[in-house]
Amino acid sequence: MKTVFINCSPKERFCASAYFLSLQRIFVSGKKVTVKLRTPADHEPILTELADAQSVVFCLPLYVDGIPSHVLRFMEKMEAFCRENSLHPSLYCIVNNGFIEGKQNEPLMQSFEHFCNRAGLTWGGGVGIGGGVMLNVTRILFAVDIALLLLNTVLSIINTGSLFPKSAWISFGENAVLLLYFNLGVLFYLARMGSFIRKRAHAGKKYTRILIPSFVFILFADVFFIVISLFEGGLFRGWLAEKELKEE
Ligand SMILES: Cc1cc2nc3c(=O)[nH]c(=O)nc-3n(C[C@H](O)[C@H](O)[C@H](O)COP(=O)(O)O)c2cc1C
């Protein structure tokens, strides 16, 4: 069985969709092909992969409570392609959003369900994930933790000759458990959907989020976006700056 995973984030690097997609791949067996959908140039290669696929998994961000426009353009082409070639793959969807509630992805999920009905595809269901940006940061933090552990090990070998600096391992273990806990909902529902993809069965729609209380999320999100804004050209990305009117 062949499954095509489509990463629909328009970002070139560090997108949350790539993270969730790599997790979903772990739970799916058979032939797996991952493709990126960013520009119209990606359409043809993806359609070629779809020609002999039994399942397709769209992994995308929520944009203004809906499907990003570059994905809509592709779906139009995919509908025509599937009709022309009498293709009826099962379609699954992993959608993540910036705000904390995964349930906000429900309208997008409904759009995919209608798309399947219209294009003659089999709607397999999906997982909606809240706090996608923050969950994506957890994998970066995990990489930083590993780097720190390696650094501490090297320092420990130089200073004491010991290969296992105890305090560094304890701190690494504590951080790893915490980061794993934040991701538990995502891991559970992606593992669950993986079992349905393997059987080409209907998984239904499930919603989850980063496992932290909302008030903690808001606090961290505020600090995160202020810092990002500063890096991206001033507080609130220059929203408060005086604008120059452009002559058309
Ligand atoms: C143009 C745009 C619109 C967005 N609209 C929403 C939205 O309606 N609700 C929401 O929770 N997040 C929204 N977001 C945040 C993204 O869904 C979020 O950053 C997501 O994690 C990006 O996934 P990616 O890294 O895979 O591209 C929006 C982001 C952009 C750039």
The ligand as an SDF file (V2000), in Angstrom:
LIG
                    3D

 31 33  0  0  0  0  0  0  0  0999 V2000
   -2.1420   34.1030    6.9760 C   0  0  0  0  0  0  0  0  0  0  0  0
   -2.2810   33.3140    8.2670 C   0  0  0  0  0  0  0  0  0  0  0  0
   -3.5280   33.0530    8.7930 C   0  0  0  0  0  0  0  0  0  0  0  0
   -3.6680   32.3290    9.9910 C   0  0  0  0  0  0  0  0  0  0  0  0
   -4.9230   32.0990   10.5030 N   0  0  0  0  0  0  0  0  0  0  0  0
   -5.0560   31.4270   11.6750 C   0  0  0  0  0  0  0  0  0  0  0  0
   -6.3560   31.2030   12.2470 C   0  0  0  0  0  0  0  0  0  0  0  0
   -7.3860   31.5720   11.6870 O   0  0  0  0  0  0  0  0  0  0  0  0
   -6.4310   30.5740   13.4390 N   0  0  0  0  0  0  0  0  0  0  0  0
   -5.3000   30.1320   14.0960 C   0  0  0  0  0  0  0  0  0  0  0  0
   -5.4280   29.5520   15.1900 O   0  0  0  0  0  0  0  0  0  0  0  0
   -4.0610   30.2960   13.5640 N   0  0  0  0  0  0  0  0  0  0  0  0
   -3.9130   30.9300   12.3770 C   0  0  0  0  0  0  0  0  0  0  0  0
   -2.6640   31.1190   11.8230 N   0  0  0  0  0  0  0  0  0  0  0  0
   -1.4970   30.5060   12.4780 C   0  0  0  0  0  0  0  0  0  0  0  0
   -1.0540   29.2010   11.7720 C   0  0  0  0  0  0  0  0  0  0  0  0
   -2.1290   28.2990   11.6360 O   0  0  0  0  0  0  0  0  0  0  0  0
    0.0420   28.5580   12.6290 C   0  0  0  0  0  0  0  0  0  0  0  0
    1.1320   29.4520   12.6750 O   0  0  0  0  0  0  0  0  0  0  0  0
    0.5140   27.2040   12.1310 C   0  0  0  0  0  0  0  0  0  0  0  0
    1.2330   26.5750   13.1700 O   0  0  0  0  0  0  0  0  0  0  0  0
    1.4380   27.3050   10.9210 C   0  0  0  0  0  0  0  0  0  0  0  0
    1.7610   25.9900   10.5000 O   0  0  0  0  0  0  0  0  0  0  0  0
    3.0450   25.6980    9.5890 P   0  0  0  0  0  0  0  0  0  0  0  0
    4.2620   26.0370   10.4260 O   0  0  0  0  0  0  0  0  0  0  0  0
    2.9640   24.2540    9.2790 O   0  0  0  0  0  0  0  0  0  0  0  0
    2.9420   26.5590    8.3610 O   0  0  0  0  0  0  0  0  0  0  0  0
   -2.5090   31.8400   10.6530 C   0  0  0  0  0  0  0  0  0  0  0  0
   -1.2400   32.1130   10.1100 C   0  0  0  0  0  0  0  0  0  0  0  0
   -1.1110   32.8380    8.9350 C   0  0  0  0  0  0  0  0  0  0  0  0
    0.2620   33.1230    8.3750 C   0  0  0  0  0  0  0  0  0  0  0  0
  1  2  1  0
  2  3  1  0
  2 30  2  0
  3  4  2  0
  4  5  1  0
  4 28  1  0
  5  6  2  0
  6  7  1  0
  6 13  1  0
  7  8  2  0
  7  9  1  0
  9 10  1  0
 10 11  2  0
 10 12  1  0
 12 13  2  0
 13 14  1  0
 14 15  1  0
 14 28  1  0
 15 16  1  0
 16 17  1  0
 16 18  1  0
 18 19  1  0
 18 20  1  0
 20 21  1  0
 20 22  1  0
 22 23  1  0
 23 24  1  0
 24 25  2  0
 24 26  1  0
 24 27  1  0
 28 29  2  0
 29 30  1  0
 30 31  1  0
M  END
$$$$
